[in-house]
Amino acid sequence: MGGEKYGEMAAYLAAKTFDTIYPERKKKLMKQFLSEVCEKMNSEICAFVEVNKISQMGTTVAIIAFDKKEVFICNVGDSKIFQHSAGKLLQISLDHVVPTYDDNKPQLTQNLGISKTEFVIEPYIAKGEYTDGDRYLLCSDGLTDMVTVEAIEKTLNEQKSISCCANELMQQALANGGVDNITIILCRIKKKRWIFK
């Protein structure tokens, strides 16, 4: 989070914790797993804050998970998840922010790094179906504050490779100011086709 010190450490701890817990997903329903992993990531960040006597640090999080038929998403904060399908870009995550009616950046209502005694985080979790060729974009506000949704959609509609699209979006954000950290993860669904001989 740009407004907090040690944001990169909070993000690292969240990712490391997720990686450690990820094998447990097979033992639980995906929605339960995502809720519990957010709680665990938050606890690890808060423990680091307490041990190292840091006043405050935090990170947003956006997660996507696939099984054979469905896609699950989870987010805390304002890092976004988009689905690009049939030429249309749709935000499928939920921003945890207080709406503003001026040019000021909306304030977060939730993020990882909040003590349980202060606030209980409530991750947004949803599921849906996917089709062959769908693309999913996970990104920080370093991209969406600099590049409009319309411009992102146009770039994804140009039918370039995943890496080319991601690089082009990064360059657009940098060209428009690049005032915040920019994180971009772009993936494309490619369903397995069974061939019988």
KEKE-3310 file (N, C-alpha, C; in steps of 0.2 Angstrom, whole numbers, plus 5000, padded with zeros to 4 digits):
npx = (5004:5003:5002:5007:5021:5033:5026:5029:5035:5024:5016:5025:5025:5012:5011:5020:5015:5003:5008:5014:5002:4995:4995:4985:4973:4966:4959:4948:4933:4934:4930:4930:4943:4949:4944:4950:4964:4966:4963:4974:4985:4983:4985:4999:5005:5001:5008:5021:5022:5020:5031:5042:5040:5033:5024:5013:5008:5003:4994:4985:4976:4973:4966:4965:4958:4957:4946:4941:4929:4925:4929:4937:4937:4945:4947:4954:4953:4958:4964:4962:4952:4949:4938:4940:4931:4924:4927:4924:4928:4926:4925:4927:4930:4928:4929:4935:4932:4929:4917:4921:4918:4925:4942:4950:4959:4950:4947:4953:4943:4946:4960:4974:4983:4977:4974:4965:4959:4956:4948:4939:4943:4934:4935:4931:4923:4920:4912:4912:4909:4920:4926:4934:4948:4945:4951:4960:4963:4973:4977:4986:4982:4991:4991:4977:4974:4981:4978:4964:4949:4943:4954:4962:4954:4954:4967:4968:4960:4967:4972:4985:4999:4999:5010:5014:5003:5003:5015:5013:5002:5009:5018:5010:5004:5016:5019:5009:5012:5015:5014:5013:5016:5016:5007:5004:4996:4992:4982:4977:4963:4965:4957:4959:4960:4954:4960:4956:4962)
npy = (4994:5011:5021:5017:5013:5000:4992:4984:4973:4968:4963:4953:4945:4941:4934:4924:4917:4912:4904:4894:4888:4884:4870:4864:4867:4856:4849:4856:4866:4877:4891:4891:4889:4900:4911:4907:4908:4921:4926:4920:4926:4939:4938:4934:4946:4955:4950:4951:4965:4968:4961:4968:4980:4990:5004:5003:4993:4987:4978:4976:4963:4951:4937:4922:4907:4891:4877:4862:4866:4879:4896:4904:4919:4931:4945:4958:4975:4987:4981:4975:4963:4957:4950:4945:4943:4937:4949:4959:4968:4965:4970:4959:4959:4966:4983:4988:5002:5019:5028:5043:5060:5069:5073:5066:5052:5037:5031:5016:5003:4991:4980:4969:4967:4972:4973:4960:4965:4978:4978:4967:4958:4956:4947:4948:4936:4926:4915:4908:4903:4898:4900:4893:4902:4914:4928:4933:4946:4952:4965:4979:4996:5004:5001:5003:5016:5024:5020:5019:5009:5007:5008:4998:4987:4989:4986:4972:4967:4967:4955:4950:4941:4934:4939:4950:4959:4961:4968:4979:4985:4989:4998:5008:5012:5017:5027:5036:5042:5033:5033:5025:5009:4996:4981:4967:4954:4942:4930:4917:4906:4890:4877:4859:4848:4832:4819:4805:4790)
npz = (5000:4995:5004:5016:5026:5023:5015:5005:5012:5019:5008:5004:5015:5015:5002:5004:5015:5010:5000:5008:5014:5004:4999:5008:5002:4996:5005:5009:5006:4993:4995:5009:5011:5005:5013:5025:5022:5020:5033:5039:5033:5036:5050:5051:5046:5055:5066:5063:5063:5077:5083:5077:5081:5073:5068:5059:5045:5029:5016:5000:4993:4980:4973:4963:4958:4951:4946:4939:4933:4937:4942:4955:4965:4976:4986:4995:4999:4987:4975:4959:4951:4935:4922:4905:4892:4877:4871:4880:4895:4912:4928:4942:4955:4971:4976:4991:4998:5003:4995:4985:4980:4973:4967:4975:4981:4984:5001:5009:5016:5020:5022:5022:5037:5048:5065:5074:5085:5082:5070:5060:5046:5030:5018:5000:4992:4978:4965:4948:4931:4918:4901:4887:4881:4889:4898:4912:4923:4935:4946:4953:4960:4954:4941:4937:4941:4932:4919:4909:4911:4898:4890:4894:4890:4876:4873:4877:4868:4856:4853:4855:4862:4879:4886:4879:4880:4893:4895:4887:4894:4906:4900:4896:4909:4915:4905:4907:4919:4931:4945:4956:4963:4952:4948:4938:4933:4921:4914:4903:4899:4894:4889:4892:4879:4875:4865:4857:4850)
capx = (5000:5008:5002:5010:5028:5034:5020:5032:5036:5017:5015:5029:5023:5005:5012:5024:5010:4998:5012:5015:4996:4991:4993:4979:4966:4962:4956:4943:4930:4938:4928:4932:4951:4951:4943:4955:4970:4966:4964:4981:4990:4983:4988:5006:5007:5001:5013:5027:5021:5021:5038:5047:5038:5032:5017:5008:5009:4997:4994:4979:4977:4969:4968:4961:4959:4953:4946:4939:4923:4924:4934:4935:4941:4945:4951:4954:4956:4956:4968:4956:4952:4945:4937:4940:4928:4920:4929:4922:4931:4922:4928:4923:4931:4924:4933:4934:4934:4924:4917:4922:4914:4930:4947:4954:4959:4946:4951:4952:4940:4949:4966:4978:4988:4973:4973:4958:4956:4954:4944:4939:4943:4929:4937:4926:4924:4914:4914:4909:4911:4924:4926:4940:4950:4944:4957:4959:4968:4974:4982:4986:4979:4996:4988:4970:4974:4985:4976:4957:4946:4942:4961:4964:4950:4956:4974:4967:4956:4971:4974:4992:5000:4998:5016:5014:4998:5005:5020:5010:4999:5014:5021:5005:5004:5022:5019:5004:5014:5018:5016:5012:5019:5012:5007:5000:4996:4987:4982:4972:4960:4965:4954:4962:4956:4956:4960:4956:4964)
capy = (5000:5016:5026:5014:5010:4993:4989:4978:4968:4965:4960:4948:4940:4938:4929:4918:4913:4909:4898:4889:4885:4882:4863:4863:4868:4850:4847:4861:4869:4883:4897:4891:4890:4907:4915:4906:4910:4928:4927:4918:4931:4945:4937:4934:4953:4958:4947:4955:4972:4968:4959:4973:4987:4995:5007:5000:4992:4983:4977:4973:4956:4948:4930:4919:4900:4887:4870:4859:4869:4885:4900:4907:4925:4933:4951:4963:4981:4989:4978:4972:4957:4958:4945:4948:4937:4939:4956:4963:4968:4966:4969:4954:4959:4972:4987:4990:5009:5024:5032:5050:5064:5073:5070:5063:5044:5034:5028:5009:5001:4985:4978:4965:4971:4976:4968:4958:4969:4984:4977:4960:4959:4952:4946:4947:4929:4924:4910:4909:4899:4901:4897:4893:4909:4919:4930:4936:4951:4954:4971:4984:5002:5007:5001:5006:5024:5027:5017:5018:5002:5006:5007:4991:4982:4989:4982:4965:4965:4967:4948:4949:4936:4937:4943:4957:4963:4963:4973:4985:4989:4991:5004:5013:5015:5021:5033:5041:5044:5028:5036:5020:5002:4993:4974:4965:4946:4941:4923:4915:4899:4885:4870:4853:4844:4825:4816:4798:4787)
capz = (5000:4994:5010:5022:5026:5023:5011:5001:5017:5020:5002:5004:5020:5012:4997:5008:5019:5005:4997:5013:5016:4998:4999:5012:4999:4994:5011:5011:5001:4990:4998:5016:5011:5004:5019:5031:5020:5021:5040:5041:5030:5040:5057:5050:5045:5062:5071:5061:5066:5084:5085:5075:5084:5068:5069:5055:5038:5026:5009:4998:4990:4975:4972:4958:4959:4946:4947:4932:4930:4940:4944:4962:4966:4982:4986:5001:4997:4980:4970:4956:4946:4929:4917:4898:4889:4871:4869:4885:4901:4917:4935:4945:4962:4974:4980:4998:4998:5004:4989:4985:4975:4971:4964:4980:4980:4989:5006:5009:5022:5022:5020:5027:5042:5053:5071:5076:5091:5079:5064:5057:5039:5027:5011:4995:4988:4973:4960:4942:4926:4913:4895:4883:4879:4893:4901:4919:4924:4942:4945:4958:4957:4950:4934:4935:4942:4927:4913:4910:4909:4891:4887:4896:4886:4870:4873:4877:4862:4851:4851:4856:4867:4886:4889:4875:4882:4900:4894:4884:4899:4910:4897:4896:4915:4916:4901:4910:4926:4935:4952:4961:4961:4946:4948:4933:4932:4916:4912:4898:4900:4888:4891:4889:4874:4875:4858:4857:4844)
cpx = (5004:5008:5005:5017:5028:5029:5023:5033:5029:5015:5019:5027:5016:5007:5016:5019:5005:5002:5013:5008:4993:4990:4987:4973:4962:4958:4950:4939:4934:4936:4930:4940:4953:4950:4948:4962:4971:4967:4971:4986:4989:4986:4996:5009:5007:5006:5020:5028:5023:5028:5043:5045:5037:5025:5012:5010:5004:4998:4987:4981:4971:4971:4963:4963:4954:4952:4943:4934:4922:4930:4932:4940:4940:4949:4949:4957:4954:4960:4962:4957:4947:4944:4936:4937:4923:4921:4927:4926:4927:4925:4924:4925:4927:4929:4931:4936:4928:4923:4918:4919:4919:4936:4952:4954:4954:4950:4949:4948:4942:4956:4969:4983:4984:4972:4966:4955:4953:4948:4944:4938:4938:4931:4931:4927:4918:4917:4910:4911:4916:4924:4933:4942:4949:4951:4955:4965:4968:4979:4981:4983:4985:4995:4982:4970:4977:4982:4968:4955:4945:4949:4963:4960:4952:4963:4972:4963:4961:4974:4981:4993:5000:5004:5016:5009:5000:5010:5017:5006:5003:5017:5016:5004:5010:5022:5014:5006:5017:5019:5015:5015:5014:5013:5002:5001:4990:4987:4976:4970:4962:4963:4958:4957:4958:4955:4961:4958:4962)
cpy = (5006:5021:5023:5012:5003:4989:4983:4972:4964:4961:4953:4942:4937:4932:4923:4914:4909:4903:4892:4885:4882:4874:4861:4863:4862:4847:4850:4863:4875:4889:4897:4892:4897:4912:4913:4908:4917:4930:4926:4923:4937:4944:4937:4942:4956:4956:4950:4962:4972:4966:4964:4980:4992:4997:5004:4999:4987:4982:4975:4966:4954:4941:4927:4911:4896:4880:4868:4863:4877:4889:4904:4913:4927:4940:4955:4969:4983:4987:4974:4966:4958:4951:4948:4942:4940:4947:4961:4963:4970:4965:4965:4954:4965:4976:4989:4997:5013:5028:5040:5054:5070:5070:5066:5055:5041:5030:5020:5008:4995:4984:4973:4969:4974:4971:4966:4962:4976:4983:4969:4961:4954:4952:4945:4941:4928:4919:4911:4904:4902:4897:4897:4900:4915:4921:4934:4940:4953:4960:4976:4991:5006:5006:5005:5014:5027:5025:5016:5011:5001:5005:5000:4986:4983:4985:4975:4963:4965:4960:4947:4944:4939:4941:4950:4961:4965:4969:4979:4989:4992:4998:5009:5016:5019:5028:5038:5043:5039:5030:5031:5013:4999:4985:4972:4957:4945:4934:4922:4907:4896:4878:4864:4850:4837:4823:4809:4795:4779)
cpz = (5000:5000:5016:5021:5026:5019:5007:5005:5018:5014:5002:5009:5018:5007:5000:5012:5015:5002:5002:5014:5010:4997:5002:5008:4997:4999:5013:5005:4999:4994:5005:5016:5010:5010:5024:5029:5021:5029:5042:5039:5034:5047:5056:5049:5052:5067:5069:5064:5073:5086:5083:5077:5078:5069:5065:5048:5035:5019:5007:4995:4985:4973:4967:4959:4954:4948:4940:4929:4932:4942:4951:4962:4973:4982:4993:4999:4990:4974:4966:4952:4941:4925:4910:4894:4883:4870:4874:4891:4907:4924:4939:4953:4964:4978:4987:5000:5000:4998:4990:4980:4973:4968:4969:4979:4986:4995:5007:5016:5024:5019:5024:5031:5047:5059:5072:5081:5088:5074:5062:5050:5036:5020:5006:4992:4984:4968:4954:4937:4921:4907:4891:4880:4883:4896:4908:4921:4932:4942:4951:4955:4954:4943:4933:4937:4936:4920:4914:4908:4902:4888:4888:4891:4879:4869:4873:4871:4856:4849:4851:4861:4874:4888:4885:4878:4889:4900:4892:4890:4904:4907:4897:4903:4917:4912:4904:4917:4930:4942:4957:4959:4957:4947:4943:4932:4927:4914:4907:4899:4893:4891:4888:4884:4873:4867:4859:4850:4845)
residu = (MET:GLY:GLY:GLU:LYS:TYR:GLY:GLU:MET:ALA:ALA:TYR:LEU:ALA:ALA:LYS:THR:PHE:ASP:THR:ILE:TYR:PRO:GLU:ARG:LYS:LYS:LYS:LEU:MET:LYS:GLN:PHE:LEU:SER:GLU:VAL:CYS:GLU:LYS:MET:ASN:SER:GLU:ILE:CYS:ALA:PHE:VAL:GLU:VAL:ASN:LYS:ILE:SER:GLN:MET:GLY:THR:THR:VAL:ALA:ILE:ILE:ALA:PHE:ASP:LYS:LYS:GLU:VAL:PHE:ILE:CYS:ASN:VAL:GLY:ASP:SER:LYS:ILE:PHE:GLN:HIS:SER:ALA:GLY:LYS:LEU:LEU:GLN:ILE:SER:LEU:ASP:HIS:VAL:VAL:PRO:THR:TYR:ASP:ASP:ASN:LYS:PRO:GLN:LEU:THR:GLN:ASN:LEU:GLY:ILE:SER:LYS:THR:GLU:PHE:VAL:ILE:GLU:PRO:TYR:ILE:ALA:LYS:GLY:GLU:TYR:THR:ASP:GLY:ASP:ARG:TYR:LEU:LEU:CYS:SER:ASP:GLY:LEU:THR:ASP:MET:VAL:THR:VAL:GLU:ALA:ILE:GLU:LYS:THR:LEU:ASN:GLU:GLN:LYS:SER:ILE:SER:CYS:CYS:ALA:ASN:GLU:LEU:MET:GLN:GLN:ALA:LEU:ALA:ASN:GLY:GLY:VAL:ASP:ASN:ILE:THR:ILE:ILE:LEU:CYS:ARG:ILE:LYS:LYS:LYS:ARG:TRP:ILE:PHE:LYS)
# end
